[in-house]
Amino acid sequence: MVEADKTDKRAFLTLMGMAVIVGIIAYYLFTAATPKAGVVDSIYRQELPPPAPVASATDAAEAVDESAYANKVEVQILKGSSTQGNPAYGPDPASASSDALVTWVNDDTVPHTATSGTGPEDPETGKLFDTSIIMPAAKASVPAEKMGPGEHSYHCTVHPFMKGTITIT
């Protein structure tokens, strides 16, 4: 019986020693494989091209001298309009005279645009006007004379389901 106790102890100590060795090896292997801040080491990584410069809505708004216009029409990009099914622009339809300055004000929490055309599939998209990106709480203006008389459809290039209409008289 004494010999069996010694064998059990040896087996137990051998198993414990092997567990310690496996634990140490696993620790070093996982430490080596753990990502490190600021270091990208992957065979799958590809460098992205530098981003193209984007004209901001404030640049577009600054390009138009608002004080030169006595007649101004404001169109709100409504809060929550980035959720499909919600109203997008207000008023919709909007109307302005040809001597007006039409200003889109982004009351939503995400960026939007007001781009002429019925949607991205329209070959005439952006040819009449494009506010570029309008950040939240920013605005962008387009002179109505640039749009020309008639009824003009427009949409948001970021959220193509957002559509509106403006009539220039």
N, C-alpha and C positions, 0 to 999 in steps of 0.2 A: 504494500500500500504506500509505503514511503517513496518507492521508486516511481510510482504513478504520479505522486504529487510533484516530484522534481520534473518529470516530463511535462506535466501540465504547466508548471511555472516557466519552463524553457520555451514551450510553444507560445505561451502568452507573451513573454518578453520578446520573442522573435517577431510575433505579429505586431506588437507595439513599436518595435524598432523599425519594421518595414513601413508602418503607418507614418512614423515621423519622417522617414526618408521620402516617401511619396508626397507628404505634405510640403516638405521643403522644396522638392522639385516643382510641384504644382504652383507654389507661391512664386518662384522665380519665373516660371513660364508665363503665368498670368500677368506678373509685373512687366515682363518684356512685351506682352501683347496689348497692354492697356494704352489707350490713346493718351498722348501728352498734349497739354495746351500749347498751341502755336506750332505744333509739328504735324505735318501731314505726310505720312509715309504709306503710300498705296500705289499698287501697279495700275489701279483704275482711275487715278486722279488725272484730270485734264484741266489745264489752265483755261479759264474763260477769257474771251476777248474783252478789252476794256469797254465799259458801258458808253453808249452814244450819249452825247450831251442832250439833255431834255430842256426845252424852253419851259420855264415855269409860268403859271398863270399870272403871277405878279409881273413878270416881264411883259406878257401880252397886255395886261391892264395898263402898265406904264407907257406902252407904245401909243396908247390912245389918250389924247388930251380931253378929259371929261369936261373940263370947263368950257370947251368950244361948243358944247351941245346944250341947247336950252331944253330940248325934248329928250327925256331919258325913259327907257322902259327896262324894268328889272324882272328877270325870270329867276325864280328860286329853284335850286336843285334840292328837292325836299328831303328831309331827314328820313332815313330808312329806305331811300329809293334804290339802294344797291341790292335790296331783297326783291327778287323777281315777284311780280304781282302787285307790289306797292306802287302808288302814284309816283311818277318820276320828276316831272317839272310842274311848276305852278307860276302863272296860269298856263294851262294847256288846253286849247290853243292860245297862243299869245298873238298880239298884233302891235304894229308900230308904224309910224309914218316914215317916209324915206329920209327925213332929216333927223331921225332919232338915233340915239346911241343905245344899243341893246346890251345889257349887262347880265351875265349869269352869275349868281351868287351861290356858292356851295354851302348849304346848311347841313349837309350830311357829314358823317365822320370818316368817310373814305374819299379818295380822289375820284374825280369825274371829268368828262369833257362835254362840250356841245359841238358836234361835228355835223356839217351838212350831209344829207343823204339819208336813205331809208335804213341803212345798216352796212355792215362790213362787206356784204356781197354786192352792194351798189357800186358800179364803176365810177359814179360821180361823187363818191364819198370824199368829203373834205375839199372839194374844188371851190365851193362858194365861201365857206368859212370853216375855221377850226380853232377853238379856243386853246387847244393843247390841254395839258393836265391842269385842272383847277383843284388845288389842295383844299382840305376842309377849312372853312371860315375865310376862304379867299374868293376872289371874283375875277372875271375876265370879260372884256367888252369888245363888241364888234359894231362898227358903224352900219346902220341899216342900208345906207347907199351902196355899201360894198356887196350886200346880199342881192339888191335889186328888187323890183316890184314882183309881187306874186306870193303864192303859198309855198313855203319851204319846209321840208321835213328835216329833222335832225335827230341825232342819237348820241349816246355815250360810247366811245370806242372801248372803254374799260368794261362797261356793262352793256352790251349791244341790245339787250331787251329793253333798255330805257329809251323811249322814243317820244318825240315832241314835234310840234308844228308851230311855225311862226309865219304870220302874213304881213307882208310889207305893202303899204298902200301909197 
